[in-house]
Structure formats: C-alpha cells, structure tokens
Amino acid sequence: METFFIVNPSAGSGRAMRAWRRLQELVGAPLAGRFTKGLGHASELAVEAAQEGYPLVVAVGGDGTANETVNGLMQLPPHRRPAFGQLPAGTGNDFARNVGLPRRVDQWARMLREPRLRSLDLGEVNGRFFLNATGVGFDAEVAYLANKMPTLIAGTFTYMVSLAVKLFTYRSQPMRIQVDDTRLEERCFLTAVGNLPHIGGGIRICPGARADDGLFEVVVVGDVSHLEVLRVLPRAFSGNHVTHPKVRVLAGRRVIIDFDAPLHLQADGEVFSGLPAHFEVHPAALQLLVPASAAASEPAPAALQDEAAPSLIQPASPDG
C-alpha cells in the first residue's frame, strides 16, 4: 500500500517530529512524506498526494493538522479521494480519542501492516469541513483565547486556563438556532454541533455524537449562571452535563446558527468567524484507517490490503 505522510514539524511542541522519526525506525526505511511549512499547507499537500495517486494520506500531528488534511482531501471528487489516517502527535488529540486511534507509535504502525478502513462522516460549516465538534459561544471563545496563548504550554492545560478566564468574562448571548425543522430562539451559553463527542483535550461536549450515523448531535446550553457552570462543567468530561435542565439535545443533518454579538466559531480547535453559520453533515465522506478492533467487519479493499510488508516502504521526498 502506497502511503503519503503529511508531517507538521511544530505539532505537539516537537512530538510529531519524534513520532515521525520513530515510525521510520520501526518500518526500517524512509517513508514518502512532506513537512508542512505554514497554515493551510497540509491541505495543499493532501491534494498533491491525491493527484499523485496515493491511496492513503496520513496526517502526523494534532487536530489542526488532521483538519487541514481532510479539507484538502475533500477538494477531490469521491472516486479520486484517498483514504485518510492520522498518527496523533498534537496537544489535545481529540480526534484520536474519538475514534480510538493508538498514540503509541509502535501500536499505530501495526495499522500499516494490517490496514482496515471504516466510513467516516464529516461536518461542514460555511464551506469548511470538520472532524470532531464545532460550536458557537463559550467554547469557541475559550478556543480563541487558548490559540493566543504560548504554544509551549500543554494543550489541555492551556484550554483549562482559558476556560477559567472566560468563566468570569463571558455572558450568554441571544442565538437563533434551526436544527432541520426545529427552531429555537433564546439566550445560550453555547451551542455545540457534534460529528464526534470530544473537544478541548477531553471534554465530552456532544456525548451521543457518532461519525457513522449521518447525523449531528446538537447540544444547546441555555442561559446558565456562573455558579451553574461551575457545577455542570466537571460533568462535561463524562458527558453527564446533558442531564441538566437547561441543556437541550437535538439531532439533525442541517443546522443554522445566527447571533448578533461578535462571537467566534471553532472547528477542531481552529477559530474563525462568519454569520450565519450553516452546518451540514456529509455521510461516509471519507474512509478512515483504524485498528483492526475498531474497523467494520469487512476488511479493507484489495488495494489497501497488506500483501507484503515491503509495499509499505516508499522513497522519501526531498522535503520529508
């Protein structure tokens, strides 16, 4: 199986580079890949890899690298779209947590020897695809602040510091929300649209979200006080926050969120702006490389089967 690796050398404060070197040691030869050189470069490299005919493209880095790689792959028509994989080596690694990808490089390398695929839904908001959960309100403002903090601080710690700061400054905002045919208009602390459950390095914001059911889980947190937030927040790590009386859970394929305040949106930890926010789910948009235990009962197509270990080894490019 020919595999192309997109490596973010700055991801995880150098963790991605260490993982990349370790993977090549385990394989015993250089692997085909390129290093990213800045924002958006992973998307460009994903398109180039697909055009060169690679059937599998792997992002080596965190959620941001995975997000950019997926956005590149989605520029290709379905019949020319490679399968997607991630060697998690970032800070939060929510996507790996969501789909059960191993973080140890030796365990991850087994997936190349025994490749298995499963279908993966993707979310889209205002033309940008996302893997995990995206949101408007408190979580996006926390992500915005976290992204401005020094990258040398561990990801989960950065998120928790930003969260603590925003607890004292953020106020619920009026939002207009439509989930398929259901319409809401109320003051909301946050609204999360989940393709997968976790955000923020382990917060299970949309606990029922699954990336193989063709639906979003939409979690609307109403106008909660600061005291209520302090009580509910610890429960969000297990997903039990959805039992709070001011939390509403909906499901749908199309979501529109509009608001008047200058709020941000976040998708896979990346923060941006744009009103109104239009969300749409894309069922089975990609094939995802997963451990054999997490794959569907059907094996990978013949083109992705591991017929011989040497087929995993490809010459490295000058940049990677």
LUMSEKE-520604 format. One record per residue (C-alpha): residue number from 1; x, y, z; residue in one letter. Coordinates in steps of 0.02 Angstrom, whole numbers, plus 32768, in hexadecimal, padded with zeros to 4 digits. Example, Ala and Ser with C-alpha at 12.3 -4.5 7.8 and 13.67 -1.06 7.14 Angstrom:
+-----+------+------+------+------+
!  nr !    u !    v !    w ! rest !
+-----+------+------+------+------+
!   1 ! 8267 ! 7F1F ! 8186 !    A !
!   2 ! 82AC ! 7FCB ! 8165 !    S !
+-----+------+------+------+------+
! end
This chain:
+-----+------+------+------+------+
!  nr !    u !    v !    w ! rest !
+-----+------+------+------+------+
!   1 ! 8000 ! 8000 ! 8000 !    M !
!   2 ! 8048 ! 80A7 ! 7FCE !    E !
!   3 ! 8035 ! 8124 ! 805C !    T !
!   4 ! 805D ! 81DD ! 805E !    F !
!   5 ! 8080 ! 8232 ! 8105 !    F !
!   6 ! 805F ! 82EA ! 8127 !    I !
!   7 ! 80CB ! 831A ! 81BD !    V !
!   8 ! 80B2 ! 83B8 ! 8222 !    N !
!   9 ! 815F ! 83D1 ! 8271 !    P !
!  10 ! 811F ! 844D ! 82F1 !    S !
!  11 ! 808B ! 83E5 ! 832E !    A !
!  12 ! 808E ! 83B3 ! 83E4 !    G !
!  13 ! 8129 ! 841B ! 8407 !    S !
!  14 ! 8193 ! 83A1 ! 83A2 !    G !
!  15 ! 812F ! 8304 ! 83CB !    R !
!  16 ! 80FF ! 82ED ! 8314 !    A !
!  17 ! 81B5 ! 82EF ! 82DB !    M !
!  18 ! 81E3 ! 826F ! 835F !    R !
!  19 ! 8152 ! 8200 ! 8329 !    A !
!  20 ! 8183 ! 8211 ! 8272 !    W !
!  21 ! 8237 ! 81DD ! 8294 !    R !
!  22 ! 81FF ! 814C ! 8301 !    R !
!  23 ! 8187 ! 810E ! 827B !    L !
!  24 ! 8211 ! 810A ! 81F9 !    Q !
!  25 ! 8280 ! 80AB ! 8273 !    E !
!  26 ! 81F8 ! 8029 ! 828D !    L !
!  27 ! 81DA ! 8016 ! 81D2 !    V !
!  28 ! 8294 ! 800F ! 81B2 !    G !
!  29 ! 829A ! 8085 ! 811E !    A !
!  30 ! 8267 ! 8137 ! 80EC !    P !
!  31 ! 81AF ! 8154 ! 80CC !    L !
!  32 ! 8162 ! 81C7 ! 804A !    A !
!  33 ! 8132 ! 826B ! 8099 !    G !
!  34 ! 8143 ! 8327 ! 80A3 !    R !
!  35 ! 8150 ! 83A4 ! 8131 !    F !
!  36 ! 80D0 ! 842E ! 813F !    T !
!  37 ! 8114 ! 84DE ! 8134 !    K !
!  38 ! 8085 ! 8546 ! 8175 !    G !
!  39 ! 7FCB ! 855E ! 8186 !    L !
!  40 ! 7F69 ! 8506 ! 80FC !    G !
!  41 ! 7FFE ! 84A7 ! 80B6 !    H !
!  42 ! 7FBC ! 83FE ! 80F0 !    A !
!  43 ! 7F23 ! 8417 ! 8081 !    S !
!  44 ! 7F93 ! 843B ! 7FEB !    E !
!  45 ! 7FFD ! 83A2 ! 800D !    L !
!  46 ! 7F62 ! 8334 ! 801D !    A !
!  47 ! 7F26 ! 836B ! 7F72 !    V !
!  48 ! 7FD3 ! 834B ! 7F27 !    E !
!  49 ! 7FDB ! 829D ! 7F74 !    A !
!  50 ! 7F31 ! 8272 ! 7F2D !    A !
!  51 ! 7F62 ! 82B1 ! 7E81 !    Q !
!  52 ! 7FFE ! 8245 ! 7E89 !    E !
!  53 ! 7F90 ! 81AE ! 7EA5 !    G !
!  54 ! 7FB2 ! 8182 ! 7F5B !    Y !
!  55 ! 7F20 ! 811A ! 7F9E !    P !
!  56 ! 7F41 ! 814B ! 8054 !    L !
!  57 ! 7F72 ! 81F5 ! 809C !    V !
!  58 ! 7FA5 ! 81FE ! 8153 !    V !
!  59 ! 7FB1 ! 829D ! 81BC !    A !
!  60 ! 803B ! 8299 ! 8240 !    V !
!  61 ! 800B ! 831C ! 82C0 !    G !
!  62 ! 7F76 ! 8358 ! 8323 !    G !
!  63 ! 7EC3 ! 8384 ! 82FF !    D !
!  64 ! 7EF2 ! 841E ! 829B !    G !
!  65 ! 7F62 ! 83BA ! 8226 !    T !
!  66 ! 7EDB ! 8336 ! 8212 !    A !
!  67 ! 7E5A ! 83BC ! 81EE !    N !
!  68 ! 7EC4 ! 840E ! 8167 !    E !
!  69 ! 7EEB ! 8365 ! 8118 !    T !
!  70 ! 7E34 ! 8336 ! 8112 !    V !
!  71 ! 7E05 ! 83DE ! 80C5 !    N !
!  72 ! 7E85 ! 83BC ! 803D !    G !
!  73 ! 7E44 ! 830D ! 801B !    L !
!  74 ! 7D92 ! 834D ! 800E !    M !
!  75 ! 7DC5 ! 83B9 ! 7F7A !    Q !
!  76 ! 7DD0 ! 8317 ! 7F15 !    L !
!  77 ! 7D39 ! 82BE ! 7ECB !    P !
!  78 ! 7D07 ! 8220 ! 7F2B !    P !
!  79 ! 7D4E ! 81A7 ! 7EAA !    H !
!  80 ! 7DF9 ! 81FA ! 7EB6 !    R !
!  81 ! 7DFA ! 8219 ! 7F71 !    R !
!  82 ! 7E7E ! 81B7 ! 7FD2 !    P !
!  83 ! 7E5D ! 8166 ! 8079 !    A !
!  84 ! 7E8F ! 81CC ! 8111 !    F !
!  85 ! 7EF7 ! 81A1 ! 81A9 !    G !
!  86 ! 7F41 ! 81FD ! 823D !    Q !
!  87 ! 7FD8 ! 81DA ! 82A7 !    L !
!  88 ! 7FA3 ! 8241 ! 833F !    P !
!  89 ! 8033 ! 82AC ! 837D !    A !
!  90 ! 7FE5 ! 8352 ! 83AA !    G !
!  91 ! 7FAD ! 839F ! 844D !    T !
!  92 ! 7EF4 ! 8379 ! 8467 !    G !
!  93 ! 7EE5 ! 82E6 ! 83ED !    N !
!  94 ! 7E27 ! 82E5 ! 83F8 !    D !
!  95 ! 7E0F ! 828D ! 8352 !    F !
!  96 ! 7E7E ! 81FC ! 8388 !    A !
!  97 ! 7E1E ! 81F1 ! 842B !    R !
!  98 ! 7D79 ! 81F4 ! 83CF !    N !
!  99 ! 7D9F ! 8167 ! 8356 !    V !
! 100 ! 7E15 ! 80FD ! 83BE !    G !
! 101 ! 7EBA ! 811C ! 8364 !    L !
! 102 ! 7F54 ! 80E1 ! 83C6 !    P !
! 103 ! 7FCF ! 8167 ! 83FA !    R !
! 104 ! 8064 ! 80F4 ! 8410 !    R !
! 105 ! 80C1 ! 80EF ! 836B !    V !
! 106 ! 80E7 ! 8035 ! 8375 !    D !
! 107 ! 802F ! 800F ! 838C !    Q !
! 108 ! 7FFF ! 8087 ! 8301 !    W !
! 109 ! 807C ! 8036 ! 8289 !    A !
! 110 ! 801A ! 7F93 ! 8293 !    R !
! 111 ! 7F8D ! 7FE9 ! 8234 !    M !
! 112 ! 8000 ! 7FF6 ! 819D !    L !
! 113 ! 8024 ! 7F3C ! 81A6 !    R !
! 114 ! 7F6C ! 7F10 ! 81BB !    E !
! 115 ! 7F0E ! 7FA0 ! 8169 !    P !
! 116 ! 7E54 ! 7FAA ! 818D !    R !
! 117 ! 7DDC ! 8034 ! 815D !    L !
! 118 ! 7D37 ! 8076 ! 819D !    R !
! 119 ! 7CC5 ! 80FB ! 8155 !    S !
! 120 ! 7CD1 ! 81A6 ! 81A5 !    L !
! 121 ! 7C4F ! 8230 ! 81A0 !    D !
! 122 ! 7C8D ! 82E3 ! 8197 !    L !
! 123 ! 7C3B ! 8384 ! 81CC !    G !
! 124 ! 7C40 ! 8423 ! 8166 !    E !
! 125 ! 7C28 ! 84D4 ! 81A4 !    V !
! 126 ! 7C29 ! 8566 ! 812A !    N !
! 127 ! 7C90 ! 8503 ! 80AD !    G !
! 128 ! 7D0E ! 84C0 ! 812B !    R !
! 129 ! 7D0F ! 8407 ! 8159 !    F !
! 130 ! 7D29 ! 83C9 ! 820A !    F !
! 131 ! 7D44 ! 8323 ! 8261 !    L !
! 132 ! 7D14 ! 8337 ! 8316 !    N !
! 133 ! 7C9C ! 83B8 ! 835D !    A !
! 134 ! 7C88 ! 846E ! 8335 !    T !
! 135 ! 7C30 ! 84F3 ! 8397 !    G !
! 136 ! 7BF9 ! 85A4 ! 83B2 !    V !
! 137 ! 7C00 ! 85FE ! 8458 !    G !
! 138 ! 7C66 ! 85D5 ! 84F1 !    F !
! 139 ! 7CCE ! 8546 ! 84AA !    D !
! 140 ! 7CFE ! 85AA ! 840F !    A !
! 141 ! 7D31 ! 863F ! 8478 !    E !
! 142 ! 7D9A ! 85CC ! 84E6 !    V !
! 143 ! 7DED ! 8583 ! 844A !    A !
! 144 ! 7E0D ! 8633 ! 8407 !    Y !
! 145 ! 7E66 ! 8663 ! 84A8 !    L !
! 146 ! 7EC4 ! 85BD ! 84B1 !    A !
! 147 ! 7F07 ! 85D5 ! 8401 !    N !
! 148 ! 7F53 ! 867B ! 8436 !    K !
! 149 ! 7FB3 ! 862C ! 84C6 !    M !
! 150 ! 8068 ! 85EE ! 84B9 !    P !
! 151 ! 8076 ! 8549 ! 845B !    T !
! 152 ! 80F6 ! 8506 ! 84D7 !    L !
! 153 ! 806C ! 84ED ! 8558 !    I !
! 154 ! 8019 ! 8442 ! 8551 !    A !
! 155 ! 7F78 ! 8442 ! 84ED !    G !
! 156 ! 7EFE ! 8407 ! 8572 !    T !
! 157 ! 7F4A ! 847D ! 85F3 !    F !
! 158 ! 7F3E ! 850E ! 8578 !    T !
! 159 ! 7E88 ! 84E6 ! 8559 !    Y !
! 160 ! 7E61 ! 84DC ! 8613 !    M !
! 161 ! 7EB6 ! 8583 ! 8637 !    V !
! 162 ! 7E56 ! 85D6 ! 85AA !    S !
! 163 ! 7DB6 ! 8585 ! 85E8 !    L !
! 164 ! 7DD2 ! 85CB ! 8697 !    A !
! 165 ! 7DEF ! 867A ! 8653 !    V !
! 166 ! 7D52 ! 8676 ! 85E7 !    K !
! 167 ! 7CE8 ! 8638 ! 8677 !    L !
! 168 ! 7CF6 ! 86E5 ! 86C4 !    F !
! 169 ! 7CE3 ! 874D ! 8627 !    T !
! 170 ! 7C6C ! 86F2 ! 85B1 !    Y !
! 171 ! 7BAF ! 870B ! 85B5 !    R !
! 172 ! 7B26 ! 86A8 ! 855E !    S !
! 173 ! 7AF1 ! 86F2 ! 84B8 !    Q !
! 174 ! 7A4E ! 86F0 ! 8454 !    P !
! 175 ! 7A57 ! 866C ! 83CC !    M !
! 176 ! 79E1 ! 8636 ! 8341 !    R !
! 177 ! 79F5 ! 857D ! 8322 !    I !
! 178 ! 79A5 ! 850B ! 82A3 !    Q !
! 179 ! 79C2 ! 844E ! 82A3 !    V !
! 180 ! 796A ! 8404 ! 820C !    D !
! 181 ! 78B5 ! 843E ! 822B !    D !
! 182 ! 78CB ! 846B ! 82E3 !    T !
! 183 ! 78E5 ! 8525 ! 830A !    R !
! 184 ! 7921 ! 8573 ! 83AD !    L !
! 185 ! 7941 ! 8626 ! 83DF !    E !
! 186 ! 7988 ! 8643 ! 848C !    E !
! 187 ! 7A1E ! 867C ! 84EF !    R !
! 188 ! 7AA1 ! 85F4 ! 84E8 !    C !
! 189 ! 7B43 ! 85D6 ! 8543 !    F !
! 190 ! 7B7D ! 856D ! 84AF !    L !
! 191 ! 7B3E ! 8503 ! 8421 !    T !
! 192 ! 7BA9 ! 846F ! 83EA !    A !
! 193 ! 7B91 ! 840F ! 8348 !    V !
! 194 ! 7BE4 ! 8365 ! 8357 !    G !
! 195 ! 7C1D ! 82EB ! 82D3 !    N !
! 196 ! 7C82 ! 8298 ! 835D !    L !
! 197 ! 7C79 ! 82B1 ! 841B !    P !
! 198 ! 7D1A ! 8301 ! 845C !    H !
! 199 ! 7D65 ! 83B0 ! 8456 !    I !
! 200 ! 7DE4 ! 840D ! 84BE !    G !
! 201 ! 7E57 ! 837B ! 84E5 !    G !
! 202 ! 7DD3 ! 8309 ! 852E !    G !
! 203 ! 7D31 ! 8368 ! 854E !    I !
! 204 ! 7CA2 ! 82F8 ! 8514 !    R !
! 205 ! 7C36 ! 8387 ! 84D9 !    I !
! 206 ! 7BC6 ! 8321 ! 8463 !    C !
! 207 ! 7BC7 ! 8277 ! 84B9 !    P !
! 208 ! 7B4F ! 8222 ! 8440 !    G !
! 209 ! 7BA2 ! 825C ! 839F !    A !
! 210 ! 7BDA ! 81D4 ! 8327 !    R !
! 211 ! 7C35 ! 81E9 ! 8282 !    A !
! 212 ! 7BDC ! 8158 ! 822C !    D !
! 213 ! 7B23 ! 8182 ! 8243 !    D !
! 214 ! 7B0E ! 8213 ! 81C8 !    G !
! 215 ! 7AD4 ! 8289 ! 8252 !    L !
! 216 ! 7B15 ! 8314 ! 82BF !    F !
! 217 ! 7AF6 ! 8317 ! 8379 !    E !
! 218 ! 7ACD ! 83CB ! 83A8 !    V !
! 219 ! 7AE2 ! 83FB ! 845E !    V !
! 220 ! 7A93 ! 84A2 ! 848F !    V !
! 221 ! 7AC6 ! 84E4 ! 853B !    V !
! 222 ! 7A4C ! 856B ! 856F !    G !
! 223 ! 7A62 ! 8605 ! 85DA !    D !
! 224 ! 7AC2 ! 85BA ! 866C !    V !
! 225 ! 7B0E ! 861F ! 86F9 !    S !
! 226 ! 7BC5 ! 861B ! 8726 !    H !
! 227 ! 7B9C ! 85AF ! 87BD !    L !
! 228 ! 7B3D ! 8535 ! 8750 !    E !
! 229 ! 7BCF ! 852D ! 86D7 !    V !
! 230 ! 7C45 ! 8501 ! 8765 !    L !
! 231 ! 7BD0 ! 8475 ! 8798 !    R !
! 232 ! 7BB1 ! 8432 ! 86EA !    V !
! 233 ! 7C5E ! 8444 ! 869D !    L !
! 234 ! 7CB1 ! 83B0 ! 86F7 !    P !
! 235 ! 7C23 ! 8343 ! 86B7 !    R !
! 236 ! 7C4E ! 8371 ! 8603 !    A !
! 237 ! 7CE9 ! 8302 ! 860A !    F !
! 238 ! 7C78 ! 826A ! 8618 !    S !
! 239 ! 7BE9 ! 82B1 ! 85B0 !    G !
! 240 ! 7B70 ! 82B8 ! 8642 !    N !
! 241 ! 7B55 ! 8373 ! 862A !    H !
! 242 ! 7AC9 ! 834B ! 85AF !    V !
! 243 ! 7A59 ! 8319 ! 8640 !    T !
! 244 ! 7A56 ! 83CC ! 8682 !    H !
! 245 ! 79A8 ! 841B ! 866D !    P !
! 246 ! 79EE ! 84AE ! 8609 !    K !
! 247 ! 7A45 ! 843D ! 858C !    V !
! 248 ! 79E7 ! 8403 ! 84F2 !    R !
! 249 ! 7A21 ! 837A ! 847B !    V !
! 250 ! 79E6 ! 8372 ! 83C7 !    L !
! 251 ! 7A18 ! 830F ! 832D !    A !
! 252 ! 7A15 ! 833E ! 8276 !    G !
! 253 ! 7A70 ! 8349 ! 81D1 !    R !
! 254 ! 7A67 ! 8405 ! 81B7 !    R !
! 255 ! 7A81 ! 848D ! 8238 !    V !
! 256 ! 7A7D ! 854B ! 822D !    I !
! 257 ! 7ABA ! 85B9 ! 82BC !    I !
! 258 ! 7AAD ! 8676 ! 82B8 !    D !
! 259 ! 7AD3 ! 86F9 ! 833B !    F !
! 260 ! 7AF3 ! 87B3 ! 834A !    D !
! 261 ! 7B88 ! 87B8 ! 83BF !    A !
! 262 ! 7C3B ! 87B5 ! 8379 !    P !
! 263 ! 7C55 ! 86FD ! 83A1 !    L !
! 264 ! 7CCB ! 867F ! 8352 !    H !
! 265 ! 7CB3 ! 85CF ! 8313 !    L !
! 266 ! 7D2C ! 8540 ! 8332 !    Q !
! 267 ! 7D44 ! 84A0 ! 82CF !    A !
! 268 ! 7DC3 ! 841F ! 830A !    D !
! 269 ! 7E11 ! 84A8 ! 8374 !    G !
! 270 ! 7E26 ! 851F ! 82E1 !    E !
! 271 ! 7DCD ! 85C5 ! 82FC !    V !
! 272 ! 7D7A ! 862F ! 8277 !    F !
! 273 ! 7CE6 ! 86A3 ! 825A !    S !
! 274 ! 7C4F ! 86A5 ! 81E8 !    G !
! 275 ! 7B94 ! 86C4 ! 81F8 !    L !
! 276 ! 7B21 ! 866E ! 81EF !    P !
! 277 ! 7B76 ! 85C6 ! 820D !    A !
! 278 ! 7B32 ! 853F ! 8198 !    H !
! 279 ! 7B5A ! 848C ! 81CA !    F !
! 280 ! 7B41 ! 83F1 ! 8160 !    E !
! 281 ! 7B73 ! 833C ! 817E !    V !
! 282 ! 7BC5 ! 82D8 ! 80F2 !    H !
! 283 ! 7BA6 ! 821E ! 8112 !    P !
! 284 ! 7C36 ! 81A6 ! 80EC !    A !
! 285 ! 7C9D ! 8233 ! 80A0 !    A !
! 286 ! 7D43 ! 81DC ! 80BF !    L !
! 287 ! 7D8C ! 8132 ! 80E3 !    Q !
! 288 ! 7DF1 ! 8134 ! 8185 !    L !
! 289 ! 7E85 ! 80C5 ! 81B1 !    L !
! 290 ! 7E5F ! 8075 ! 825A !    V !
! 291 ! 7E9D ! 7FE7 ! 82C7 !    P !
! 292 ! 7E57 ! 7F3D ! 8298 !    A !
! 293 ! 7DF1 ! 7F3B ! 8339 !    S !
! 294 ! 7D9A ! 7FDE ! 830A !    A !
! 295 ! 7D79 ! 7FB6 ! 8253 !    A !
! 296 ! 7CD8 ! 7F77 ! 8209 !    A !
! 297 ! 7CC7 ! 7EBD ! 81EA !    S !
! 298 ! 7CFD ! 7ED2 ! 8135 !    E !
! 299 ! 7DB9 ! 7EDB ! 8114 !    P !
! 300 ! 7E09 ! 7F67 ! 80B1 !    A !
! 301 ! 7DF9 ! 7F61 ! 7FF4 !    P !
! 302 ! 7E7D ! 7EFB ! 7F9A !    A !
! 303 ! 7EDE ! 7F98 ! 7F6A !    A !
! 304 ! 7EF6 ! 7FBE ! 8023 !    L !
! 305 ! 7F1B ! 7F0D ! 805F !    Q !
! 306 ! 7FC7 ! 7EEA ! 80A6 !    D !
! 307 ! 8002 ! 7E64 ! 802D !    E !
! 308 ! 80B9 ! 7E7C ! 8057 !    A !
! 309 ! 8113 ! 7EE8 ! 80D6 !    A !
! 310 ! 8189 ! 7F36 ! 8055 !    P !
! 311 ! 80F3 ! 7F86 ! 7FFF !    S !
! 312 ! 80E8 ! 7FFC ! 8093 !    L !
! 313 ! 8193 ! 8045 ! 8070 !    I !
! 314 ! 8198 ! 80D5 ! 7FF5 !    Q !
! 315 ! 8229 ! 814A ! 7FCB !    P !
! 316 ! 8229 ! 81EA ! 802D !    A !
! 317 ! 8214 ! 828F ! 7FD3 !    S !
! 318 ! 829B ! 8315 ! 7FE3 !    P !
! 319 ! 822C ! 8376 ! 805E !    D !
! 320 ! 81FE ! 82E9 ! 80D1 !    G !
+-----+------+------+------+------+
! end
